[in-house]
């Protein structure tokens, strides 16, 4: 194990897996094919999935080798809290399907490393459990319910759990068309095939951990779900309970209810950014849901640059989708983002290394980002745009 000291948390990296690609390859070996493809895939032909990352990597940074340099700090202030790095863990649905206990593992690591963790409405741990692990520092992403009573109750639970930031999801008005998930029976309603069972039998460690932690469920949604739902009934419940399409009339009562910071995730153009500002939101996350919703859309880095330039002085502009490693974080910050989030990179880490995966992945990203900052003579995160070519 290679170790170095960075801020308060010791950086520990498993030297067998010194890149996110290494973690992805290991994750593919360790979990059933249907779970890996759910994590790894995009929608339709995966055009936007690949474009997200490739177009981030077209961004080039300018190093200054003869400038005076007194050191680089990744510390970043966001919504009144100083985080140890300018990246956090994005919300991911069904995390426990990909690795048992994954949200708890990642929330604990995020808390210890002082970076934000965002809990999804449709993941496999509850608001209350994640709040306990993070001492009330986790953010919560709301997948908009059809019924106002369910919406209001979930928001009250997030408030009681002391979540500092509520994230409302905008980019899932419909479920993405994902051929792999359809073939694997992970569309709605889901079904378990003989092929899937054989895949599980071929991954005994994953199967044993699943038995230990129990079948993954939508823990936050349990109070609203009838007991004893079979898989077909679960699909009907999800369709009936949630309406992913947002508009200004749906956002206004949320803004009135929520006294903390309010962020909208899934902004992809200037018009929606203007709406967010007009509605009094505190931040936007430029996102296309990791390329899982609209294959014919733009990559995230292009609208980010436009939105940050035009509105960066009026609202916090952040980004997810397509980032994989430390250099990608640097490129995105240089393009105008004030903060970044990643989902797949952290899930690869947990699927590859289990309980140690969160700590390893955060340490890896911190190490990579620190190296880029030192290399280009960037002393503070806010200085990244000065290095954009």
N, C-alpha and C positions, 0 to 999 in steps of 0.2 A: 504493500500500500504506500502510495506517495502522499505526503501530508505537508501542508503549509498553513501559516496563520493568516487569516484575513478577517478583519473586524473582530467580533466577539466569538463567532462560531468557527471552530477549526474546520479547515477544508480537507476533506478526505476523499480521495479518488481511487477506485479500484482500477489498477493499471491494466487489467485485462480488457477494459472497456473505456478507452480514452476518447471516444467520440459518440455522438448520438446515433450515428450509423451503426456502430458496434452494438449499442443497446437495442436498436431496432432488429438487427440480425439475431441477437440472443433471444429477444422477445418472441420472434417468429418460431424459434425452436421450442419455446417453453409453454406456449398456450395453444389451445385448439384453433384450428384454421378459421372456424367461423368467428371466433372472438378476435383474432388478429385482423381478419379482413374487415370487421366492423370498425376497428380502430384505425386501420391504415388507409382505407379506401376513401374515395371522393364520391361523386355522383356521375351518372351517365358514362362518359368516356374518360373521366379523370383529367380533362384538359385544364380546368382551373386549379385543381389540386397541384399539378406540377408547375403551372404558370405562377402560382403564388410564390413558391420558393425561387424559381429560376429568375423571376423579375426582381425580387429582392436582391439577388446576387449579381445583378447588373449594376447595382450601386457601387461606386468606387470611393475610397477614402484617401485623403491627402495626408501623408506623414510629414512632420517637421522635425528633422534630425539634429539641427543645430540650435534649436531654441532651448532656453533655460527650462529645466523641468524639475519640479520639486516633489513629484509623486502624483499618483492618480487615485481618485476616490470614486467608488460606485454609488455612494450614498445619494439617495434621491428623495426629496420631499414631495408627497402627494396627499392632498386632502388633509393637511395638518399633521401627517405622520411621516417621520423620516425612515424610509426603508433602506436596507443594506445594499440593495441592487435595484436597477430599473426594470425588473421583470417580475412577473408573478405567474401563478398557475391558473390557467383558463378553466372555465367550467366545462366538464365533460359528462355526458350522460352514460348511465350503465357502467360506471367504472369498475364495480365489483364483478361484472361479467368478464372483464379482461384480466383482472387479478383480484382475488378475494381480499377484502379490507382495504382496497386501494385508496378510497377517499380519506380514510383515517391516517394511513401511512403518509400521504402527501400533505394533509393538513398539519400533521405533527412536524414534518420536516420544514414546511413553509414557516411555521411559527418559530421554530428554533433558529432558522436562518434569517428571520425578520423580513420576509417577503409576503405579499398577499396571496391568499388562496381563495378562489371563488367556487362556492358550492352550487352545483346545478340543481334545479327543482327535480329533475328526473334522474339523479344519480342514486347511489345505493347506501347513502348515510343520511341521517336526519340533520336538520338545522341545529337542533339542541345538542346532538352528539359532537358535531364539528365545533360548535361554540365552546363546549366544554374543553375540547382538545386545544383550542387556540386562545382560550381566555377572552372570548368575545371579539377577536380581531379578524375573523374570516368574513369575507364578503358573501353576499347571496345573490344568485341570479334567478329572477322570476320568469318562469314560462307562463304566459298570461292565461289565467283560467277563464272559462266561459261565464261562470257564475260569480257575481260580485261578492257573494258571501265567502266563497272559497278564497278569492283574491285577498279580501280584507283579513281573513283569518291567517293566511300565510304571512302577510305583511306584519301583522301583530306578533306572530311568532318570531319573525326575524328581528323585530324591534326588541322583544323580550330577551332574545339571545344576544343583544347588544351588537348586532352586525353594523359596522360603521358605514358600509356602502351597499346600497341596493342597486342591482344591475337588471334592467329590463331588456328582454330579448326581442329583437325586431326582425331578424332575418330568417324566420321559419314560419312564413304564412301558410306553407304547405310542407309536408314531408318530402325531402329530396328523393329523386328516383335513383336508387342505388342497386344496380344489378346484382352485386355480390350478396348483399343482405337478402334480397329476394330469393336467390338460389339457396342461401343458407337458412332460410326460414326465420330471419330476424326482422322482416317487415312486420307491419301491424295488420292482423294479429300474428304474433310469433308462433312458431311451431317447432318441435324438436323431432328431427328425423333420425332414422337409423344411422345415416352418414354422420350426423353430429355426435351421436352417442359413441360411435367408433372413434371419432376424433378425440373425445374426452378420455376414452380408455387408453389412447395413445399418449396422454399427458398426465401420468399418475400424480405428479407433484401438484399440478393445478387442481386435479380432482380431489386430492386429499385436503388441500387448503380450502377448497369450496365446501367440502363436508364439515370441516372444522368451523368455518365462519357462517355456514348456512347458505341456502340458495339466495342469490341477490334479489332484492326487492326495492321498490320505490319507497324508501323509508319515510321521506318527508310527506308523502301522499297517503300514508296508511290511514290517518284519521278520516279521510274522505272516500276511502275505497270500501265497497261492500266486502265482507269476509268470504273467503272460499272461492275467489274468482279463478276460473280456469284460463288458459292462455287466450282463447277466443274472446272470452268475456273481458279480459284485460284490454284487448285492442279496442273493443267497443267503449269501455270506460275512458280510455285515453282520448278517443275521438270526441266523446261527449263532454269531457271535463275541460279540455283545453282548446283555445282558439289562438293560434300563434300570430294572427294578423293584428298588428297594432295600428292605431291612428291617434290623432291628437286628443280626441274625446276620451279614449281609453287611458291616455297618459295623464291627463289633468287630475283625475281623482287620486291617482297614485302619488303625484307630486304634492297634492294637498295632505294626504295621509302621512307620507314619509318625511320625517323631520331630519333624517341624516342626509348624506350625500347620495344623489341619484344620478345614475349613469345609464346610457342606452347603448347596447351592444348590437352591431349589425348595420351601422351607418356606412353607406357606400357612395354617397354623392353629396354635393354641396347643398342641395335643397333640403335634404333630411337633416344636415348639420344646422342649417338655419332654423328649422323647426325645433330642434333640440334646444337651441339658445333661446328662442322665443318662449318656450314652455318652462324655462327656468331650470333646466337640467344642469348638473355640475360637470358632467364629462360625457364624452362619446368614445366608444371603442370602434374604430374602423375595422370591419370584419366581414368576411363572406362565409362564415361558419366553417372555416378550414377547407373550402372548396367542396363542401358536401351538399350544397343547395342549388346553385345555379352554375352550370358548366359553361354557359355562354357569357358570363359576366367578366368584369375587369378583375385583375389581381388586386390585392389590397394595397400594395405600395403606391400605386398610381393615384387613387383618390386620396390616400393619406397625405401625399405631398401637396396636393391642391388644397385640401381642407385645412391642413396645418398652416399653410401660408396665409389663407384668407381669414381663418377664424381662431387661430391659435392664441390670440390675445384676449379672446372672449370666453373660451371654454377649454377645459382640459382635453387634449386630443391624444388618444392612446391607440394601439393597434394589436390585433392578433391575426392569425392565419398565415401560414407559410414559413414562419420563423422556426429554425431548428437548433441553431447553436449560437455561441457568443458573437461571432462576426455578424450574424444576421441581426442580432439585437443592436449592434453598433451601427449597421447600415440603416436600420429603421429609425433609430434615434437621430442619426444625421439627416434623415429625410424629413424630420419635423415632429416625430412622436415624442411625447413627454414620458411615456411609459409603454411597456410591451407585455404581452401575455402569450404563453404557449400551452398547448394541450397535449399533443401527441408526444413531444419529447419526454415529458414527465411520465406519461403512461408507458412508453417504451422502457423507461428506467425501472418502473415498478414491476412490469411484466418480466423484465430481464433479471432483476436482483431482489424481488420481493420486498421485505421490510427495509432493506438497505437502499432501495432504488431511489427514493425521494432525496435522501441526503446526498447520494452519489451524483444525481443529475444536477441538483442545485450547485453543488461544489464544482462540477465540471463546467457549468455555464459561467459561474463566477470567475473561474480560472481563465477561461477563454476570453471573457470580456475584459478582465483586468489586463491580459496580455495585449489586446488590441489597443486599449487606452494608453498603455505605456509605450507601445510601438509608434503610435501616431502623435504622441506628446499631447494627449488630451487629459487635462488635470481634473475636470469635473464633467459630469454627464451633460450638463447644459451646454457645454462647449462642442459637443459632437457636430452640430451644423456648420461650425467653422472649418470642418475637415471634409465637407462634401465637395466632391469634384463635379 
